[in-house]
């Protein structure tokens, strides 16, 4: 693929970088904010989760708007929210202003998470859609890693007399501005343009995107034409033709969160401090290690995504996660805390491998692929909102759960092992295969199911 075309996908996926950064940064910044504003533990917890409340709202709201006004315009709007939110968090003066700022940021994160998968899927050629769609997850993991690094870099450095945590939060402005600039130059989705009746513009964008295989332009336009003639019922489609897709999107997203990924991404330092008596300065390095594994395995995922069926990868991931978490649970109930620490670390790395190669990227890929074009925006919004709700539940209850099990990590991770096990059967019985098919073929298969 030509470099200029590839850049479109990188810029298109930049929302993922902010998603990862803004959710990852708070693990390092929140103890500092707590101390600076003299907050209670509950208030600090609420600062962490307020972004998730905003994301749920942002994800829900953006879908219908993007089906109406297009993907590109809404990406620009979400970039503006990212800029405003990042600025407001960095200059917050107390609990209320911080919560408000985090909600604004959340609106942007949620919007970007619902828009980007559909946008990338609509731009990509069928045979590379897996890899190109995985760019979103790659950006998320890069954002998380950058956040951990920024936490480490700014900690105890009050440059120019400005507190460390303000620098941490302000550093999100750089990718936010990049997304805004990117948004201005990115093309509108050809499938959105076509569905709106702008056939000529759809062709122009496709010609630009398919410079390597110009012969595909006419084939793709023809497929879009066939879909155009299908009966459409507006939002009612969600309860009729698109109903199986809604079930898959919501299920895949709930499972993606209920396997407990963010107990590791957001709380790992606390797990090692509370569960194994580690020093906070050691614990941050463990997060960096996990962040690197997560990122590197996601690079691998981009390389293999179009070579293996999505279903196979998902089931493989479920098996790896179930095994790693299952063994971790048994060890933590049979060995002493000292003996269990290192094996726990290795098993968490294995679990991250299982997630990053499969459920991490594929959940987001699928919500961009499985909906008919008429309700693709709103459909991926529903999937994305389900993800944020699942995330909120896990993040709210994880530390409580850890305390209930007397700080034995085997407790909460045992529960996540059960969800990993169940996720296998969800995929086996309900998730359709989408690899290598055009979005129009996927839509026709869905229509036949009715
Ligand atoms: C999930 C996030 C998670 C991230 C970790 C994403 O796919 O939706 O909740 O923090 O992966 O890499």
Boltz pocket constraint, residues with backbone or C-beta under 6 A from the ligand:
constraints:
  - pocket:
      binder: B
      contacts: [[A, 23], [A, 137], [A, 140], [A, 141], [A, 144], [A, 256], [A, 261], [A, 262], [A, 265], [A, 294], [A, 359], [A, 360], [A, 361], [A, 364], [A, 387], [A, 391]]
      max_distance: 6.0
